């Protein structure tokens, strides 16, 4: 069977799924393509949910990756507000929650991730919310107003973005984080300290090293957040964001290899050659670091969509890209490239107190492994290329803001 004759069924209709469907058509794939998504919207951008949507600067319709008409024009079938409940790999069928059955020649899991549950009393009360979908964003936006008391449970990127947006709307905000610092799993201590100061300076209360014991309620609605030490934080609304887990249950039930996500190779293929997986739901190889892990980011979704499209179209495996991420909080633009594995030293360039600085993460040979940049686009763009090339940097020049950016790299590896 040729590529043009295959039918591709994509389970999920998020960013990765939409990018794959478009890439297949752009690459000349003429066979049937079907996307099955649980939400009523075609593929859309999720990052603005915690920022522009909460602040009322965007609506769900403005988040669409492509106009709804695009899918009809490209003969891409959308099955929205629908859920795949079982996959039969032997029969090559997928059963939906409405009782219908879809056949496929190639199956792609793009099922994303689900938010980690907080198993405490009162979590089901009115006003205890989460942010994963456009509908979630609309609910939080409706709950926020000047003077409203918001408790954000979780000091990761999304939690801090929600806090920043809520402050912009005039809400009173407290962030509760169980670790000793914000962004403990995903950022350097220097970056954590900077964002703690930035939020505190803008009136956000921070409860670090604190855990939530439960939500106090009255008539079914939240009235406060009870901490493990007994204190009660008054709250009209709470947003829980304590991490995410791969949506791999369907793939696991279908007999595919899973380990913190659906295990895939550099072509996004699973343990079954006829089944691929892309996006937040996958555990993927990272050749640059000699490791594999699960990534949650738009760039990762787009990269794996390219990998899957190449595999389906019979094209060479795309060159591996450097992971990168971003976060917008207040007037602060954070950009990160690379992952800080095997780091021997960190070098700070610029002045965190001025709200503009860069953190370089170097290995024992001073090769750049990762970079964190706040309001420093020129340094970030240069460092992103350096990290991709494992460029050796001169630590002294990197730390000196008086040295031009282009003079930071050195031509040969430094002594170990």
C-alpha positions as CSV (number, residue, x, y, z in Angstrom):
1,X,0.0,0.0,0.0
2,X,1.4,3.4,-1.0
3,X,1.5,6.4,1.3
4,X,-1.2,8.1,-0.8
5,X,-3.6,5.1,-0.2
6,X,-3.2,5.0,3.6
7,X,-5.8,6.3,5.9
8,X,-4.4,8.1,8.9
9,X,-6.5,8.4,12.1
10,X,-5.2,10.9,14.7
11,X,-6.5,10.4,18.2
12,X,-6.5,13.9,19.7
13,X,-7.1,17.3,18.1
14,X,-4.5,19.6,19.8
15,X,-1.5,21.5,18.6
16,X,0.5,18.4,17.6
17,X,-2.5,16.8,15.8
18,X,-3.3,19.9,13.8
19,X,0.3,20.4,12.8
20,X,0.6,16.8,11.6
21,X,-2.6,16.9,9.5
22,X,-1.5,20.1,7.8
23,X,2.1,18.8,7.3
24,X,0.7,15.7,5.6
25,X,-1.4,17.6,3.2
26,X,1.5,20.0,2.5
27,X,3.7,17.1,1.9
28,X,1.4,15.6,-0.8
29,X,-0.4,13.0,1.3
30,X,-3.7,12.3,-0.5
31,X,-5.2,9.6,1.7
32,X,-8.0,10.0,4.3
33,X,-7.1,12.0,7.4
34,X,-9.3,12.0,10.5
35,X,-8.9,13.8,13.8
36,X,-10.9,12.8,16.8
37,X,-10.9,15.4,19.6
38,X,-12.8,15.6,22.9
39,X,-13.2,19.4,22.8
40,X,-15.7,21.2,20.5
41,X,-13.0,23.3,19.0
42,X,-10.6,22.5,16.1
43,X,-6.9,22.5,17.0
44,X,-6.0,25.7,18.9
45,X,-3.1,27.3,20.8
46,X,-3.0,26.6,24.5
47,X,-0.3,29.0,25.8
48,X,-2.5,32.1,25.6
49,X,-5.1,30.5,27.9
50,X,-3.1,31.6,31.0
51,X,-2.3,35.0,29.6
52,X,-4.4,36.7,26.9
53,X,-7.6,34.7,27.5
54,X,-7.6,35.3,31.2
55,X,-7.0,39.0,30.7
56,X,-9.8,39.2,28.2
57,X,-7.5,40.0,25.3
58,X,-8.4,36.9,23.3
59,X,-11.3,34.5,22.9
60,X,-11.2,30.8,22.1
61,X,-12.1,31.5,18.5
62,X,-9.0,33.7,18.0
63,X,-6.8,30.9,19.3
64,X,-7.5,28.5,16.4
65,X,-4.4,27.3,14.6
66,X,-6.2,27.5,11.3
67,X,-9.7,28.6,10.3
68,X,-12.3,25.9,10.6
69,X,-12.7,26.0,6.8
70,X,-9.1,24.8,6.4
71,X,-10.0,21.3,7.3
72,X,-12.9,21.0,4.9
73,X,-10.8,22.6,2.1
74,X,-8.0,20.1,2.7
75,X,-10.4,17.1,3.1
76,X,-9.4,16.6,6.7
77,X,-12.3,15.1,8.7
78,X,-12.9,16.4,12.2
79,X,-14.7,14.4,14.8
80,X,-15.0,16.9,17.6
81,X,-16.7,16.4,21.0
82,X,-15.8,12.8,20.6
83,X,-13.5,10.4,22.4
84,X,-11.8,7.2,21.4
85,X,-12.4,4.6,24.1
86,X,-10.6,1.6,22.7
87,X,-8.1,0.7,20.0
88,X,-7.9,-2.8,18.3
89,X,-4.4,-3.0,16.7
90,X,-5.1,-6.4,15.1
91,X,-8.3,-5.2,13.4
92,X,-6.9,-1.7,13.0
93,X,-10.1,-0.1,14.4
94,X,-10.8,2.6,17.0
95,X,-14.1,2.6,19.0
96,X,-15.6,5.9,19.9
97,X,-17.8,6.8,22.9
98,X,-20.8,7.3,20.7
99,X,-20.6,3.6,19.6
100,X,-19.1,4.3,16.2
101,X,-16.0,2.5,14.9
102,X,-13.3,4.0,12.7
103,X,-10.9,2.0,10.6
104,X,-7.3,3.0,10.1
105,X,-4.1,2.0,8.3
106,X,-1.9,4.3,10.4
107,X,-2.8,5.4,13.8
108,X,-1.3,8.5,15.6
109,X,-1.8,9.1,19.3
110,X,-1.8,12.9,20.0
111,X,-3.6,12.6,23.3
112,X,-1.6,15.2,25.2
113,X,-1.5,15.2,29.0
114,X,-3.9,15.5,31.9
115,X,-3.5,17.6,35.0
116,X,-2.3,15.8,38.1
117,X,-5.1,15.5,40.6
118,X,-4.9,17.0,44.1
119,X,-6.5,14.4,46.4
120,X,-7.7,16.5,49.3
121,X,-11.2,17.3,50.8
122,X,-13.2,19.9,49.0
123,X,-11.4,19.7,45.7
124,X,-14.7,19.3,43.9
125,X,-16.2,22.5,45.4
126,X,-17.4,25.3,43.1
127,X,-14.6,27.7,42.5
128,X,-11.9,25.1,42.6
129,X,-10.7,25.2,39.0
130,X,-8.0,24.0,36.7
131,X,-6.5,25.3,33.4
132,X,-6.1,22.9,30.6
133,X,-8.7,23.7,28.0
134,X,-10.3,26.8,26.4
135,X,-13.4,26.1,28.5
136,X,-11.3,26.1,31.6
137,X,-9.8,29.4,30.6
138,X,-13.3,30.9,30.2
139,X,-14.4,29.7,33.6
140,X,-11.4,31.2,35.3
141,X,-11.8,34.5,33.5
142,X,-15.4,34.7,34.7
143,X,-14.3,34.1,38.2
144,X,-11.7,36.8,38.4
145,X,-12.4,40.4,39.1
146,X,-10.9,43.3,41.2
147,X,-10.8,42.3,44.8
148,X,-11.5,38.7,44.2
149,X,-9.2,36.4,46.3
150,X,-7.4,33.8,44.3
151,X,-5.2,31.0,45.6
152,X,-3.0,29.3,43.0
153,X,-1.9,25.9,44.0
154,X,1.4,25.1,42.3
155,X,4.3,27.5,41.5
156,X,5.1,26.2,38.0
157,X,5.0,28.2,34.8
158,X,1.3,28.0,34.3
159,X,0.5,28.8,37.9
160,X,2.7,31.9,37.8
161,X,1.2,33.0,34.5
162,X,-2.3,32.7,36.0
163,X,-1.1,34.7,39.0
164,X,0.3,37.4,36.8
165,X,-2.9,37.6,34.7
166,X,-5.1,37.7,37.9
167,X,-3.0,40.6,39.3
168,X,-3.5,42.5,36.0
169,X,-7.2,42.1,36.6
170,X,-7.0,43.4,40.2
171,X,-7.5,40.2,42.0
172,X,-5.7,39.4,45.3
173,X,-3.4,36.4,44.7
174,X,-1.5,33.9,46.8
175,X,0.6,31.2,45.3
176,X,1.1,28.0,47.3
177,X,4.1,25.8,46.3
178,X,5.1,22.7,48.2
179,X,8.8,23.0,47.2
180,X,11.2,25.5,48.8
181,X,11.3,27.6,45.7
182,X,9.1,28.4,42.7
183,X,9.8,26.5,39.4
184,X,11.8,24.0,41.4
185,X,11.6,21.3,38.8
186,X,12.1,23.4,35.7
187,X,14.4,26.4,36.5
188,X,17.7,27.3,38.1
189,X,17.8,28.7,41.6
190,X,18.7,32.1,40.2
191,X,15.6,32.2,38.0
192,X,13.4,30.9,40.8
193,X,14.6,33.7,43.1
194,X,14.1,36.3,40.4
195,X,10.5,35.3,39.8
196,X,9.8,35.1,43.5
197,X,10.9,38.7,43.9
198,X,9.0,39.8,40.8
199,X,5.7,38.4,42.0
200,X,6.2,39.6,45.5
201,X,6.9,43.1,44.2
202,X,3.6,43.1,42.4
203,X,1.6,42.1,45.4
204,X,1.5,38.3,45.1
205,X,1.7,36.4,48.4
206,X,4.0,33.4,48.3
207,X,3.7,30.3,50.5
208,X,6.7,28.2,49.7
209,X,7.4,24.8,51.3
210,X,3.7,24.6,52.0
211,X,1.1,21.9,51.2
212,X,-2.6,22.1,50.8
213,X,-4.6,19.9,53.2
214,X,-8.0,20.7,51.8
215,X,-10.5,23.3,50.6
216,X,-12.9,24.9,53.1
217,X,-16.4,25.3,51.7
218,X,-19.8,26.9,52.4
219,X,-22.9,25.7,50.6
220,X,-20.7,23.8,48.1
221,X,-18.5,26.7,47.2
222,X,-14.9,27.4,48.2
223,X,-14.3,29.8,51.0
224,X,-10.7,29.1,51.9
225,X,-7.6,26.9,51.4
226,X,-6.4,25.0,54.4
227,X,-2.7,24.4,54.6
228,X,-1.1,21.4,56.3
229,X,0.2,23.6,59.1
230,X,-3.4,24.5,60.0
231,X,-3.5,28.0,58.5
232,X,-6.5,29.1,56.4
233,X,-6.0,31.2,53.3
234,X,-9.3,33.0,52.4
235,X,-10.3,32.3,48.8
236,X,-13.1,33.1,46.5
237,X,-11.5,30.9,43.8
238,X,-8.6,28.5,43.5
239,X,-6.7,27.3,40.5
240,X,-4.9,24.0,40.9
241,X,-1.8,23.3,38.7
242,X,0.5,20.8,40.2
243,X,1.9,19.2,37.1
244,X,0.6,16.9,34.3
245,X,0.7,13.3,33.4
246,X,0.8,11.7,30.0
247,X,-2.5,10.6,28.6
248,X,-1.2,7.2,27.7
249,X,-3.9,4.9,29.2
250,X,-5.5,4.2,25.8
251,X,-2.1,3.3,24.3
252,X,-1.3,1.1,27.3
253,X,-4.6,-0.7,27.0
254,X,-3.8,-1.3,23.3
255,X,-0.5,-3.1,24.3
256,X,1.9,-0.4,23.4
257,X,5.1,0.2,25.3
258,X,4.6,3.1,27.8
259,X,6.9,4.5,30.5
260,X,5.9,8.0,31.7
261,X,4.3,8.4,28.2
262,X,4.1,6.4,25.0
263,X,7.6,5.3,24.1
264,X,8.6,6.4,20.6
265,X,11.7,6.6,18.5
266,X,13.2,9.5,16.5
267,X,10.5,9.0,13.8
268,X,7.7,9.2,16.4
269,X,7.0,5.5,15.9
270,X,5.8,3.4,18.8
271,X,6.5,-0.3,19.5
272,X,4.0,-1.0,16.7
273,X,5.3,0.2,13.3
274,X,1.7,1.1,12.3
275,X,1.2,3.3,15.3
276,X,2.9,6.7,16.0
277,X,2.6,9.1,18.8
278,X,3.4,12.8,19.1
279,X,3.3,15.7,21.7
280,X,2.9,15.7,25.4
281,X,1.8,12.1,25.6
282,X,5.2,10.7,24.4
283,X,8.4,9.6,26.0
284,X,10.9,10.5,23.3
285,X,14.6,10.3,22.6
286,X,16.8,13.4,23.0
287,X,19.9,12.6,21.0
288,X,21.6,15.8,22.0
289,X,21.6,14.7,25.6
290,X,21.8,10.9,25.2
291,X,18.6,10.5,27.1
292,X,14.9,10.1,26.6
293,X,12.1,11.9,28.5
294,X,8.7,13.5,28.1
295,X,8.5,17.1,27.1
296,X,5.5,19.5,27.4
297,X,5.8,22.4,25.0
298,X,4.6,23.7,21.7
299,X,8.0,23.4,20.0
300,X,8.1,19.7,21.0
301,X,4.6,19.1,19.6
302,X,5.6,20.8,16.3
303,X,8.9,18.9,16.1
304,X,7.3,15.5,16.6
305,X,4.6,16.4,14.1
306,X,7.4,16.9,11.6
307,X,8.9,13.6,12.5
308,X,5.6,11.7,12.1
309,X,4.8,13.4,8.8
310,X,8.3,12.4,7.5
311,X,7.7,8.8,8.6
312,X,4.3,8.6,7.0
313,X,5.5,10.3,3.8
314,X,8.6,8.1,3.5
315,X,11.0,11.1,3.9
316,X,14.3,11.2,5.9
317,X,14.1,11.7,9.7
318,X,14.3,15.5,10.4
319,X,17.3,16.7,12.2
320,X,16.8,16.7,15.9
321,X,16.0,20.2,17.3
322,X,17.1,21.7,20.6
323,X,14.2,21.8,23.1
324,X,13.0,25.3,24.0
325,X,10.3,26.9,26.0
326,X,8.9,30.3,27.0
327,X,6.8,32.1,29.6
328,X,5.3,35.5,29.7
329,X,4.6,37.0,33.2
330,X,3.8,40.7,33.5
331,X,6.3,42.5,31.3
332,X,8.8,39.7,31.7
333,X,9.6,37.4,28.7
334,X,11.4,34.3,29.8
335,X,13.0,32.1,27.1
336,X,14.8,28.9,27.7
337,X,16.7,26.7,25.2
338,X,18.3,23.4,26.0
339,X,18.1,21.2,29.1
340,X,20.5,21.6,32.0
341,X,22.0,18.0,32.1
342,X,25.6,17.4,33.1
343,X,26.0,21.0,34.2
344,X,29.2,21.9,36.1
345,X,28.8,25.6,36.5
346,X,26.3,28.4,35.8
347,X,27.2,31.9,34.7
348,X,24.8,34.9,35.2
349,X,25.1,37.7,32.7
350,X,23.3,41.0,33.3
351,X,21.4,42.3,36.3
352,X,18.4,40.4,37.7
353,X,17.4,43.4,39.7
354,X,17.1,45.3,36.4
355,X,14.8,42.6,35.0
356,X,17.2,41.7,32.2
357,X,19.7,38.8,32.5
358,X,20.8,35.5,31.2
359,X,21.9,32.3,32.9
360,X,24.3,30.1,31.0
361,X,24.5,26.4,32.0
362,X,28.0,25.0,31.1
363,X,29.4,21.4,31.4
364,X,32.9,20.6,32.6
365,X,34.3,21.6,29.3
366,X,32.4,24.9,29.3
367,X,30.1,23.7,26.5
368,X,26.7,25.4,26.7
369,X,24.0,22.9,27.7
370,X,21.2,25.3,28.3
371,X,20.3,29.0,28.6
372,X,17.7,30.9,30.5
373,X,17.0,34.5,29.4
374,X,14.8,37.2,30.8
375,X,14.0,40.1,28.5
376,X,17.3,39.4,26.6
377,X,16.2,38.4,23.1
378,X,19.6,39.0,21.4
379,X,21.5,36.9,23.9
380,X,18.8,34.2,23.8
381,X,18.9,33.9,20.0
382,X,22.7,33.6,20.0
383,X,22.8,31.2,22.9
384,X,20.1,29.0,21.4
385,X,22.3,28.4,18.4
386,X,25.4,27.9,20.7
387,X,23.6,25.3,22.8
388,X,22.4,23.4,19.7
389,X,26.1,23.3,18.5
390,X,27.4,22.5,22.0
391,X,29.5,25.6,21.7
392,X,32.3,26.2,24.2
393,X,31.9,29.6,26.0
394,X,34.5,31.7,27.9
395,X,32.9,31.9,31.4
396,X,34.6,35.2,32.2
397,X,33.5,36.9,29.0
398,X,30.0,35.4,29.4
399,X,29.6,37.0,32.8
400,X,30.8,40.4,31.6
401,X,28.0,42.5,30.1
402,X,30.6,44.8,28.7
403,X,31.7,42.1,26.3
404,X,29.8,41.9,23.0
405,X,27.7,38.8,22.7
406,X,29.5,37.6,19.6
407,X,32.8,37.6,21.6
408,X,31.6,35.1,24.2
409,X,32.3,31.8,22.4
410,X,35.8,30.4,22.0
411,X,37.1,28.4,19.1
412,X,38.4,25.4,20.9
413,X,37.2,23.3,23.9
414,X,38.5,24.5,27.2
415,X,40.6,22.3,29.4
416,X,38.6,19.8,31.5
